[in-house]
């Protein structure tokens, strides 16, 4: 293990600091604590002072031998266009690749890069972090992405893969929750998982071997917190770079909406015009080449303010105002991941990414909603915004003069309080029991905005404006800790924590029963992630070139459609998530527009090749089950609007790409051009990035093959009158992708005994790397040795089209599902090995664990597994065996804990997949059996 001096030197390299530059004192202090395996509960540091460096500090401490969790999960509350954490992860990956000694210290192979999965770029849909549970990994995700996976309900994750994700997130993981004050319910959830003994292994022997789950909260506002707080010290404020940033000049003015005493100020009531006016003034009417961020609490206001500024830039010939050159950009939520890389380049080119060092030739304006408030390293010379809750004001202020420019530069901030309702005093005078919920919300909002303005007015004022520097905000926070009146005002100005349900063991156990499609005790998880809030329902939209539809003949069965989307599942990089009401309005407008192109409904088709009876969309549940198939006519008419709203709320809407409606990654109901789609045959964030491809092939033609791609599913897209398939949609998987239960069995041919030997070897290596004790390592490797014994069944060999002359674990297929008849080889394995002498010699706990791992290694047996097609026992005995499997699941989960058991399952599945990948690589490189 390195000494402290060597560790600090490595930290400087990891942070990319140049000659003479040093880390901030708080960063070095945190490194010292992590080297001692001491992780603080809360880091409370002003925005702009490098909180994302926590990732680098963790990595350096791991490289120096500190026994910290292997996986770091960085959680942001917004799915932004560009997030700092992703940039930090990419830099660290490159740093590790350049430093062989660091790679070796981290336990990575020479040919292995640091596994990362992020919110954008080519790493957005990868599963590198799932491949090797013993390797360090960085995962960047949102509250919903990470939270749903942790609670065994992963959005966009098949039921069979959910325990895999949950196990690797709930064990041996450090979750860093950025801006924790914005999502207090989620912070409480994570802290409960980390500290409540109810969720941990029950027995001492199991508790000793399950690595812990840890939480580190980050904040910049100091919401009241009972945990130990790690913050800045006196040494920090003396550091030259940090001191410059803390004292960065920000002069704040509060301008009432539509001040009639000022000439040319827009009329009362139009917030977008006021925002545009003040933004324009800060550029000297377009004559100063500066960066201005314009924040508003509404996407519509942001868009209208942008249009207003662009109109001002065109000039006015009537009054002799010349046109001037400007540049503008809109930064709102609801953008596809695929377009975020383009958006990042655009923001960098305009100089809005901190440290861009762009020489501007004209004023540039960025119009942003809350999407640009957190997790984004935005920087500007000036800012105009409406007044919002205090914790959000702090975030916005941190996006101006972020690097602390010289004394000569003073950032200007203009805050515009929105007009209060004219009847507010009447409402305040009403007794509480006579107020409606809407009226209470209005009163609370007015109280909060008044308090937020009062807090701003407590900042120092030298006559030229309020001092809104990070140092001034830090001093305000310190004053509030001793000044009861100020503390109360800050509390009133801060958004209240939403009510939240308690996390209990029975709830987690219900969610963990992932092989049950329905369970009456398994509620929707959203309240545990964000609390009980009145938030607009969300819908995820995906554009596809190929859909499971038939132009002629009968409609596809529900099972066919669900199987197609299991084989070609919606991936994060192609999803646009936004409010349901926007999607409802948008898709209806697009459908009307397409229908108008048809002309004569009797004879003509729409220009994109669609007619009103064509199925153009599928509404899917988060777990992939079909809610409804929708024709163009149904989308257009929306006969029951409320029912249509309910249908799309919380759904994934997969639509025909020919409907269009996408521009710059955002919904646009006027855009008719065909958008890019993940299955359109063109490059999508790199080959194999989404894990599948879809091809339309003629049934009479020989299908061309590619060693990198293997068939996963076929859908008959055209049939003869006799029901014979004449055209297929061929779904193929990328060579290493294993999203469905049979992916690992359909590959380059491999004999069963060889596969079992390889899996046992990988399991042993993994056990050694993880430091499992000898007894558990033996249990784990025994499960690996026996897990596929059920493939010896003649039914399985015939159904998977195994070659003659041997018993195979992997075949090229194709799979005959009718012949397979639902046979689960895991059940067959269990029946063949439960009397094995090696298993009989184990303790009761370890015997239960081996048998469960064998039964669950494809995601079943949690708690149920099907008995169809199994010929090893009579049906009555098979039912009893299935019941015993369910009872065993309950026993082992009680022993190891929900996440501990899922982690152990993930270890076996990872070893199995590693053996399968190496066999695939052998086949691709020309090897054979």
C-alpha angles and dihedrals in degrees: 000000000000121000121245094264093052091046092053090049089052090049091056089054093046091051090050094237118170131227111306093011119120135191118259113269091245089056092053091045091052090049090054090052094048091049085060090049089249111138115183118227096227136020110198109188130146116263116266095038098103107270092158088065084082085087092057092044091053091048094049091048089051091049089051091056102263112153096233126145112290096227126056115199113194111199124199125185097221131054092224131186089249127008128199093221092061091051090049092050092049092050092049092049089054091045092054091047089055094048114062092181091056092047090052092046090053091053095247122144119246090251094044124093123205104282112240136170117191145174096258145016127040092321096060098097101026124118099208091128090059096053102073118024090189094058124086113250140180120218122185114194146145127259091259096045095049098033095051092050093047090054094051091252101098113181107236093009120116117242090247092056097043097087088049091057093041093050095052092045098044098048133050090005136128111204114203107198109201118210089003091179089072094061108032094161090058092046090053090048093052093045091051091052090049099046112022109099090208090077096045129085111290101215126062093234091054095042091056094059103040108089113228131257113230135192128208115182122204123201140166100190106053101231107190109284132173095206126098107276123219111201147143122315133204088266090059095056089054094053106108097227096040092045090053092051094045091053097041107144117249118167111198127201127185111216119186114231110269100359101200092198091068119077117242094009108142119257123275117283104026107106094176091056092048092050091049093047095052092042089052091048091053089060093051090252091310097315100108121071098224137134117249126185115202113197125193134168093232133061090215092054091048092052093047092047089052091052091048093053091047089052091051090052091057089065128217120264092194092066096029097252109153125221116255133197117252138159125222138185134185118222112189137138125261098067125139117251090231091067096043094089089058090048091051091053089049093051090047092050090052091050097245095123108085112256094019092129094203121173103226121210096186140013115289125202129197116196110200143174125200088299087083098047103080139031093013126108094220120159133182141168094233140011138203120189146156118250115269137166116309098252089055093046088057090053093049094048088054090064094065124082086349095172096046103247120212123292091264090065116076117179114219121218122189117193118194117198111212119239116269120233111271091235096050095114091050089052092048090052094055118098114256095244091058096052121102120226089253092052092049089052091052092050092047092049093050090048091050093049092048090050092047090053090048091053091051089050091057090066115104113275121199093184093267095074142302117301106241098172119139088252091055091049090048091051090049090054091050092049090051090058090065103023107077095194093051091046090053091049091050090050090051090050093051124085109256119246109258118239112262137194121245119256109234134181094243089056094051091045089053092050089046091061088089097159090064110087091201132026124170091214095053108092127185108280100220096099090056090053101043107005128239101319133156095237126157111262113254132223127196115218124202126183117213134181094204122047131175095257134127121216092204135029131015124352115260115262119254090247091054092052093047091048090052092053091045087056093043102027124183107265129209095247093060099043125105110193121195143135115309094230089060092050093048093052094041099050093046090052091048091049091051091049093051092047091052089060090061097074106184105036091202098061112008134077126209117270093254089056097259130130128193095259094053117109105241103168144030123205109210133188117238089261092053099258115141118252097177145331112232129207123210089252092053092050091048098047102039089189093188105034095186091051090049090051090051091047093056098037108109091357133126106233112204108193138185107264089225089075088070115187099147126113126169089347093303133104111267118173092197096055112102100169119112109260125219113267132195090240100043093106095250127111112285112191089318134325113305092007094135094038097236144056132197126217131183108223135180111243091223094055126083109250114236113230134212123198091224092058130057129189114259105167142356125212120192103230096174129032135184121237087266091055096255116148114244099167132029137197101222114205112198129186127222110253098259100033115112106178098137131056096251099043093098092051097051106068142089108338114268131172115246097237091052093049092049090050092049093048091049090051093049090047091052091050090049093049090052093048091050093047095236114176116257096256095052092041089056091049091049095049092045089056088050091051094052104031098103101038089116089070088075087078111114090227092059093046092051095043092052092047093239117191118254121260102046150035110264135202095186127037137172090238141169093210117230100213093181091058091043088057094194094305111168109207089200089066089047090051091052093051092049097049108032090095094045110132092229090059094044091057093059126097116262092258095049093043090054090048095051093049092046094049090052092049094045103043092108095042099267128110091063078138107311134051128179122249099198117128094014111132099176095094138016114272093253092055091044090057090052090049090051090050090051090050089055092048090047090053090056091050097049093044090052089051100045101025126243096282096034092057092045089051092053090049089050091054092058093043090050092051090048091049093047090054089048093050092051090050090050090050089052090053093047091050092053102264126137146187 
